[in-house]
Amino acid sequence: MFAKKEEPAQFVNNRQSALEKDKQPWEALLQDVADYVNPVREDIKGNIQSGSKQGIKIYDGTAVSAAVLATDGIHGYHVSPAFQWFKYVMNRLNLNNLPAVKEWLEEIEYNMYMVLNRSNFYSEMWPYIFDGETMGTAAIIAEEDIGDGRIIFEAVHFGEIYISENKYGEADVLHRKRKITARQMVQMFGISMPGMAGAQGGGSGVGRRRGGVRFGDRGVGFGVATWLISRKFSS
């Protein structure tokens, strides 16, 4: 529940500030891990210029090779598209022996495998596992691509995620803070989103702000905006 007289947006922003404060003491240590073991994630604070060389601090590849080997093993032997790695069953054991139930379970199991094969699940699981092996915390987000009729998975950069745990030590709150282009915002939320009016026109030069989104820095559609999502997981 939101605090009295506190708008949802303000609630999320306040919680984001608290989560950033909680994460800050760990960033230096995790930056070292990224620099020497997981260079793809070395931009922890989001201030490295795009196109910069990665892994320039690595002087011994032992740790990287070990992490890659472990990730290949988990990915290849546990979540491989080459074999069936999960099976649906009912909680009540006697129901699994009913022919109609068995047929239904086999059908939805087959459908689930087809959904995963049509998606990018298997390609995104590798960096997800690798992040867990190296950074210690990993997140993967799924969303529906309605136009193509498929599910899109994304192993999220550690620097973009902020989590909170419940009383059982389970992560039940996830915030993601990242920069996206105006074009991506239109694709995600539509041109009718507040502040997006006029996003199809304009040019370069000094940027202008509309609803907190800056356009014109590198041409319309490439102005960078910060997008913050907040998700609360039910137990």
C-alpha positions as semicolon CSV with decimal commas, in nm:
position;residue;x (nm);y (nm);z (nm)
1;M;0,000;0,000;0,000
2;F;0,111;0,353;-0,072
3;A;0,170;0,591;0,214
4;K;-0,100;0,850;0,271
5;K;-0,081;1,151;0,040
6;E;0,201;0,984;-0,156
7;E;0,149;0,935;-0,528
8;P;0,253;0,600;-0,680
9;A;0,529;0,766;-0,886
10;Q;0,669;0,939;-0,578
11;F;0,651;0,613;-0,384
12;V;0,852;0,432;-0,652
13;N;1,109;0,713;-0,674
14;N;1,153;0,718;-0,296
15;R;1,196;0,343;-0,286
16;Q;1,443;0,361;-0,575
17;S;1,654;0,609;-0,379
18;A;1,653;0,374;-0,080
19;L;1,750;0,075;-0,295
20;E;2,036;0,270;-0,455
21;K;2,164;0,357;-0,110
22;D;2,151;-0,010;-0,006
23;K;2,337;-0,120;-0,319
24;Q;2,607;0,148;-0,310
25;P;2,841;-0,024;-0,057
26;W;2,866;-0,329;-0,285
27;E;2,934;-0,150;-0,611
28;A;3,312;-0,117;-0,569
29;L;3,353;-0,489;-0,499
30;L;3,126;-0,590;-0,784
31;Q;3,306;-0,351;-1,015
32;D;3,625;-0,549;-0,949
33;V;3,442;-0,874;-1,025
34;A;3,314;-0,731;-1,352
35;D;3,653;-0,588;-1,448
36;Y;3,843;-0,915;-1,400
37;V;3,585;-1,190;-1,453
38;N;3,277;-1,057;-1,635
39;P;3,392;-0,768;-1,855
40;V;3,064;-0,762;-2,050
41;R;2,906;-0,623;-1,732
42;E;3,188;-0,388;-1,634
43;D;2,975;-0,076;-1,684
44;I;2,826;-0,103;-1,335
45;K;2,751;0,266;-1,298
46;G;2,647;0,326;-1,659
47;N;2,914;0,587;-1,728
48;I;3,140;0,400;-1,973
49;Q;3,124;0,529;-2,327
50;S;2,957;0,296;-2,574
51;G;3,211;0,118;-2,794
52;S;3,491;0,125;-2,535
53;K;3,720;-0,177;-2,512
54;Q;3,619;-0,436;-2,257
55;G;3,834;-0,657;-2,039
56;I;4,145;-0,439;-2,058
57;K;4,219;-0,501;-1,687
58;I;4,227;-0,881;-1,722
59;Y;4,585;-1,010;-1,695
60;D;4,505;-1,377;-1,626
61;G;4,219;-1,562;-1,790
62;T;4,191;-1,840;-1,533
63;A;3,888;-1,698;-1,352
64;V;3,710;-1,611;-1,676
65;S;3,774;-1,958;-1,822
66;A;3,649;-2,127;-1,506
67;A;3,330;-1,921;-1,506
68;V;3,271;-1,991;-1,876
69;L;3,327;-2,365;-1,823
70;A;3,084;-2,374;-1,530
71;T;2,823;-2,178;-1,726
72;D;2,861;-2,403;-2,031
73;G;2,809;-2,706;-1,809
74;I;2,496;-2,574;-1,638
75;H;2,350;-2,442;-1,963
76;G;2,433;-2,753;-2,163
77;Y;2,324;-3,014;-1,909
78;H;2,030;-2,843;-1,741
79;V;1,856;-2,600;-1,980
80;S;1,955;-2,721;-2,325
81;P;1,716;-2,709;-2,623
82;A;1,858;-3,048;-2,726
83;F;1,655;-3,244;-2,470
84;Q;1,349;-3,219;-2,247
85;W;1,467;-3,074;-1,919
86;F;1,139;-3,025;-1,733
87;K;0,816;-3,218;-1,693
88;Y;0,471;-3,122;-1,573
89;V;0,308;-3,328;-1,299
90;M;0,015;-3,278;-1,064
91;N;0,068;-3,218;-0,694
92;R;-0,160;-3,507;-0,611
93;L;0,018;-3,824;-0,719
94;N;-0,297;-4,023;-0,802
95;L;-0,407;-3,763;-1,059
96;N;-0,098;-3,831;-1,271
97;N;-0,233;-4,180;-1,346
98;L;-0,556;-4,058;-1,502
99;P;-0,538;-4,079;-1,885
100;A;-0,715;-3,747;-1,941
101;V;-0,484;-3,567;-1,698
102;K;-0,173;-3,728;-1,849
103;E;-0,283;-3,620;-2,197
104;W;-0,350;-3,265;-2,080
105;L;-0,012;-3,240;-1,904
106;E;0,170;-3,370;-2,212
107;E;-0,007;-3,116;-2,431
108;I;0,075;-2,812;-2,220
109;E;0,430;-2,940;-2,170
110;Y;0,474;-2,965;-2,548
111;N;0,326;-2,618;-2,593
112;M;0,566;-2,474;-2,336
113;Y;0,867;-2,624;-2,513
114;M;0,743;-2,475;-2,840
115;V;0,704;-2,133;-2,676
116;L;1,061;-2,147;-2,543
117;N;1,198;-2,262;-2,878
118;R;1,026;-1,974;-3,056
119;S;1,165;-1,724;-2,806
120;N;1,523;-1,623;-2,725
121;F;1,510;-1,805;-2,392
122;Y;1,807;-2,036;-2,449
123;S;2,039;-1,764;-2,578
124;E;1,955;-1,538;-2,282
125;M;1,991;-1,813;-2,024
126;W;2,367;-1,830;-2,086
127;P;2,442;-1,470;-1,975
128;Y;2,187;-1,510;-1,696
129;I;2,375;-1,812;-1,558
130;F;2,710;-1,643;-1,615
131;D;2,595;-1,338;-1,420
132;G;2,493;-1,563;-1,134
133;E;2,829;-1,742;-1,144
134;T;3,026;-1,417;-1,136
135;M;2,824;-1,124;-1,001
136;G;2,628;-1,335;-0,754
137;T;2,299;-1,168;-0,841
138;A;2,122;-1,216;-1,173
139;A;1,786;-1,117;-1,316
140;I;1,603;-1,220;-1,631
141;I;1,290;-1,043;-1,748
142;A;1,025;-1,183;-1,982
143;E;0,776;-0,978;-2,181
144;E;0,539;-1,052;-2,464
145;D;0,605;-0,946;-2,822
146;I;0,242;-0,932;-2,929
147;G;0,321;-0,842;-3,290
148;D;0,531;-1,154;-3,350
149;G;0,338;-1,373;-3,109
150;R;0,637;-1,470;-2,897
151;I;0,797;-1,409;-2,559
152;I;1,117;-1,206;-2,532
153;F;1,363;-1,274;-2,251
154;E;1,641;-1,041;-2,142
155;A;1,923;-1,110;-1,898
156;V;1,942;-0,771;-1,731
157;H;2,270;-0,592;-1,665
158;F;2,358;-0,602;-1,296
159;G;2,410;-0,226;-1,291
160;E;2,045;-0,171;-1,385
161;I;1,880;-0,383;-1,117
162;Y;1,794;-0,303;-0,757
163;I;1,634;-0,562;-0,529
164;S;1,481;-0,583;-0,186
165;E;1,427;-0,893;0,025
166;N;1,134;-0,991;0,242
167;K;1,157;-1,127;0,597
168;Y;1,249;-1,472;0,461
169;G;1,548;-1,343;0,267
170;E;1,368;-1,382;-0,066
171;A;1,397;-1,109;-0,328
172;D;1,039;-0,989;-0,376
173;V;1,099;-0,638;-0,514
174;L;1,283;-0,561;-0,836
175;H;1,356;-0,218;-0,976
176;R;1,523;-0,167;-1,310
177;K;1,671;0,167;-1,402
178;R;1,816;0,211;-1,749
179;K;1,852;0,450;-2,039
180;I;1,649;0,396;-2,354
181;T;1,594;0,600;-2,668
182;A;1,281;0,797;-2,746
183;R;1,211;0,555;-3,032
184;Q;1,218;0,263;-2,788
185;M;0,983;0,445;-2,553
186;V;0,735;0,498;-2,837
187;Q;0,759;0,127;-2,926
188;M;0,700;0,028;-2,564
189;F;0,431;0,275;-2,457
190;G;0,296;0,430;-2,778
191;I;0,311;0,781;-2,916
192;S;0,012;0,880;-2,700
193;M;0,219;0,841;-2,384
194;P;0,238;1,173;-2,193
195;G;0,540;1,368;-2,313
196;M;0,580;1,175;-2,639
197;A;0,375;1,414;-2,853
198;G;0,593;1,557;-3,127
199;A;0,845;1,275;-3,104
200;Q;0,824;1,218;-3,478
201;G;0,930;1,570;-3,570
202;G;1,223;1,796;-3,498
203;G;1,593;1,788;-3,566
204;S;1,932;1,800;-3,403
205;G;2,104;2,066;-3,204
206;V;2,011;2,181;-2,856
207;G;1,778;1,928;-2,701
208;R;1,434;2,010;-2,573
209;R;1,247;1,841;-2,293
210;R;0,895;1,704;-2,316
211;G;0,756;1,526;-2,013
212;G;1,104;1,451;-1,882
213;V;1,228;1,307;-2,213
214;R;1,496;1,498;-2,399
215;F;1,481;1,502;-2,777
216;G;1,714;1,646;-3,038
217;D;2,057;1,564;-2,890
218;R;2,138;1,322;-3,171
219;G;1,823;1,355;-3,376
220;V;1,475;1,261;-3,272
221;G;1,446;0,895;-3,179
222;F;1,792;0,886;-3,026
223;G;1,745;1,116;-2,729
224;V;1,822;0,914;-2,418
225;A;1,566;0,890;-2,140
226;T;1,576;0,712;-1,807
227;W;1,311;0,446;-1,764
228;L;1,241;0,303;-1,421
229;I;1,027;-0,001;-1,363
230;S;0,915;-0,134;-1,029
231;R;0,786;-0,485;-0,977
232;K;0,652;-0,642;-0,660
233;F;0,649;-1,020;-0,661
234;S;0,385;-1,209;-0,471
235;S;0,502;-1,488;-0,247
